[in-house]
Amino acid sequence: MLRILRFLSNEQKERWLFGILALLLGSPKSVSIVLSCDDWQPVLFQLVAEVLEEIYGDDLEMGNCRSGPTVNTETLSKPSVRTRYDLSLKLYSTLLGHCIRNGDDQSFDAIELAASLQRCHANGSEIFTILLSHLFADLIEKGTIVSLETAYINSDSSVGRNRALKQSAKLVTQSILSNGAEGIDMPSAVKQWRCLRYLTALTVAVVTECG
């Protein structure tokens, strides 16, 4: 399904991206189906790359990312360009966020693959940096624990919008400090801790590289 996107017109890409994203948000089972495709990341990475090339033009190809490429305001003012940019990144970060919430080796593999795809595009470094930003936005809103609300079913606390990541950290910390007696089960807490520590180290490396 995602492979077809490469061969569609921009208007068709916009419609398909919107439809796929709506499907993922409305049906959790569909997320697993999309993640089972081996090339979902290269396809989405390529889509983001294409949009950025439209926005920045030849600046990215000339290697001017570090000095700050010039935005083509005329292109950016087009609703279609902004929509494809937002939808492709939202879809990509949603799928990566799901991988992180699984907390297993799949989460490490997903992030590693996203990082490795930088080498395939002239604007790869910028894409990965933007993607990390959107991924953290997804984790802040939805947390790092699957079905976070059910973990608090016996508590008076309510998980508010943009507080899910803080609540996730609380559950993981409680579990580790209590050796699994509180919060979530110990194996899940350890997986979450390892994944978030890796993601934090990767983000620090990216920020340091960007200066």
C-alpha positions as CSV (number, residue, x, y, z in Angstrom):
1,M,0.0,0.0,0.0
2,L,2.8,2.5,0.9
3,R,4.8,1.5,-2.1
4,I,2.2,2.9,-4.4
5,L,2.6,6.4,-2.9
6,R,5.9,6.9,-4.8
7,F,4.0,6.7,-8.1
8,L,1.1,9.0,-7.3
9,S,0.6,12.6,-8.1
10,N,1.0,15.1,-5.2
11,E,-2.8,15.5,-4.9
12,Q,-3.2,11.7,-4.7
13,K,-0.4,11.4,-2.2
14,E,-2.1,13.9,0.0
15,R,-5.4,11.9,-0.1
16,W,-3.7,8.6,0.5
17,L,-1.6,9.9,3.4
18,F,-4.7,11.3,5.1
19,G,-6.6,8.1,4.6
20,I,-3.8,5.9,5.9
21,L,-3.3,8.2,9.0
22,A,-7.0,8.1,9.7
23,L,-7.0,4.3,9.5
24,L,-4.0,4.0,11.9
25,L,-5.6,6.3,14.4
26,G,-8.9,4.6,14.2
27,S,-7.8,1.0,14.1
28,P,-4.8,-0.1,16.3
29,K,-4.7,-3.4,14.4
30,S,-3.9,-1.6,11.2
31,V,-0.7,-0.3,12.8
32,S,0.7,-3.8,13.1
33,I,-0.2,-4.5,9.5
34,V,1.7,-1.4,8.2
35,L,4.7,-2.2,10.5
36,S,4.9,-5.7,9.0
37,C,5.9,-4.1,5.7
38,D,9.6,-4.2,5.3
39,D,9.9,-0.9,3.4
40,W,7.5,1.4,5.2
41,Q,10.4,3.6,6.6
42,P,12.2,4.1,3.3
43,V,8.9,5.1,1.6
44,L,8.0,7.6,4.3
45,F,11.6,8.9,4.5
46,Q,11.5,9.5,0.8
47,L,8.2,11.3,0.9
48,V,9.5,13.7,3.6
49,A,12.7,14.2,1.5
50,E,10.7,15.1,-1.6
51,V,8.6,17.7,0.3
52,L,11.7,19.3,1.8
53,E,13.3,19.5,-1.6
54,E,10.2,21.4,-2.8
55,I,10.5,23.8,0.2
56,Y,14.2,24.4,0.1
57,G,14.9,23.9,-3.6
58,D,18.6,23.5,-4.6
59,D,19.9,24.7,-1.3
60,L,19.8,21.2,0.2
61,E,21.5,19.6,-2.8
62,M,24.3,22.1,-2.6
63,G,25.0,21.1,1.0
64,N,23.9,24.4,2.6
65,C,22.0,22.7,5.5
66,R,24.5,23.7,8.2
67,S,24.4,27.4,7.2
68,G,20.7,27.3,7.1
69,P,19.0,26.6,3.8
70,T,16.7,29.3,2.3
71,V,13.0,28.5,2.4
72,N,11.1,29.0,-0.8
73,T,8.2,31.0,0.6
74,E,6.2,30.7,-2.6
75,T,6.3,26.9,-2.4
76,L,5.7,26.8,1.3
77,S,2.6,29.0,0.9
78,K,0.9,26.3,-1.1
79,P,-1.5,24.3,1.1
80,S,-0.7,21.0,-0.7
81,V,3.0,21.3,0.2
82,R,2.3,22.0,3.8
83,T,-0.3,19.3,4.0
84,R,2.0,16.6,2.6
85,Y,4.7,17.8,4.9
86,D,2.5,17.5,8.0
87,L,0.8,14.3,7.0
88,S,4.0,12.4,6.1
89,L,5.7,13.4,9.3
90,K,2.6,12.7,11.4
91,L,2.3,9.2,9.9
92,Y,6.0,8.5,10.3
93,S,6.2,9.7,13.9
94,T,3.0,7.8,14.8
95,L,4.4,4.5,13.5
96,L,7.8,5.1,15.3
97,G,5.9,6.0,18.5
98,H,4.1,2.7,18.3
99,C,7.4,0.9,18.0
100,I,8.8,2.7,21.0
101,R,5.7,1.8,23.1
102,N,6.3,-1.8,22.3
103,G,9.6,-1.5,24.1
104,D,11.3,-4.5,22.5
105,D,14.1,-4.9,20.0
106,Q,11.7,-3.6,17.3
107,S,12.0,-0.1,18.8
108,F,15.8,-0.1,18.6
109,D,15.7,-1.4,15.0
110,A,13.2,1.2,14.0
111,I,15.2,4.1,15.3
112,E,18.5,2.7,13.9
113,L,16.9,2.3,10.5
114,A,15.6,5.8,10.5
115,A,19.1,7.1,11.5
116,S,20.7,5.0,8.7
117,L,18.4,6.4,6.1
118,Q,20.1,9.8,6.5
119,R,22.9,8.6,4.3
120,C,20.5,7.9,1.4
121,H,19.4,11.6,0.9
122,A,21.1,14.9,0.6
123,N,18.8,16.3,3.2
124,G,18.9,13.2,5.3
125,S,20.3,14.8,8.4
126,E,17.7,17.5,8.5
127,I,14.9,15.0,7.9
128,F,16.1,12.8,10.8
129,T,16.3,15.8,13.1
130,I,12.8,16.9,12.2
131,L,11.5,13.4,12.6
132,L,13.0,13.1,16.1
133,S,11.2,16.3,17.1
134,H,7.9,14.9,15.8
135,L,8.5,11.5,17.5
136,F,9.0,13.3,20.9
137,A,5.8,15.2,20.3
138,D,4.0,11.9,19.8
139,L,5.6,10.4,23.0
140,I,4.7,13.5,25.0
141,E,1.1,13.3,24.0
142,K,0.7,9.5,24.1
143,G,3.4,8.3,26.5
144,T,5.7,5.4,26.1
145,I,3.5,2.7,27.6
146,V,0.8,0.9,25.7
147,S,-2.7,1.6,26.9
148,L,-1.4,4.0,29.6
149,E,-4.9,4.7,30.8
150,T,-5.4,1.1,31.9
151,A,-2.3,1.2,34.1
152,Y,-4.1,3.9,36.2
153,I,-7.5,2.1,36.3
154,N,-7.3,1.7,40.1
155,S,-6.0,5.2,40.6
156,D,-7.7,8.6,41.0
157,S,-5.1,10.1,38.7
158,S,-6.2,11.1,35.1
159,V,-3.8,11.2,32.2
160,G,-4.2,14.6,30.7
161,R,-3.1,15.7,27.3
162,N,0.6,16.2,27.0
163,R,1.2,14.6,30.4
164,A,1.4,11.0,29.2
165,L,5.2,11.0,28.9
166,K,5.6,12.3,32.5
167,Q,3.1,9.6,33.7
168,S,5.0,6.9,31.8
169,A,8.3,8.0,33.4
170,K,6.6,7.8,36.8
171,L,5.3,4.3,36.2
172,V,8.7,3.1,35.0
173,T,10.5,4.7,38.0
174,Q,8.0,3.2,40.5
175,S,8.5,-0.3,39.0
176,I,12.3,-0.1,39.1
177,L,12.5,1.3,42.6
178,S,10.0,-1.2,43.9
179,N,11.4,-4.2,42.0
180,G,8.1,-4.6,40.1
181,A,5.8,-4.3,43.1
182,E,4.4,-1.0,41.9
183,G,3.8,0.7,38.5
184,I,4.2,-1.7,35.6
185,D,5.8,-5.2,35.5
186,M,9.6,-5.2,35.8
187,P,10.4,-6.7,32.4
188,S,8.3,-4.0,30.6
189,A,9.9,-1.3,32.8
190,V,13.4,-2.4,31.9
191,K,12.6,-2.4,28.2
192,Q,11.1,1.1,28.4
193,W,14.2,2.3,30.4
194,R,16.6,0.9,27.9
195,C,14.7,2.3,24.9
196,L,14.3,5.8,26.3
197,R,18.0,5.9,27.4
198,Y,19.0,5.0,23.9
199,L,16.7,7.6,22.4
200,T,18.0,10.3,24.7
201,A,21.6,9.5,23.8
202,L,20.8,9.6,20.1
203,T,19.0,12.9,20.5
204,V,22.0,14.4,22.4
205,A,24.3,13.3,19.6
206,V,22.0,14.9,16.9
207,V,21.8,18.2,18.8
208,T,25.6,18.2,19.4
209,E,26.2,17.5,15.7
210,C,23.9,20.4,14.7
211,G,25.8,22.7,17.0
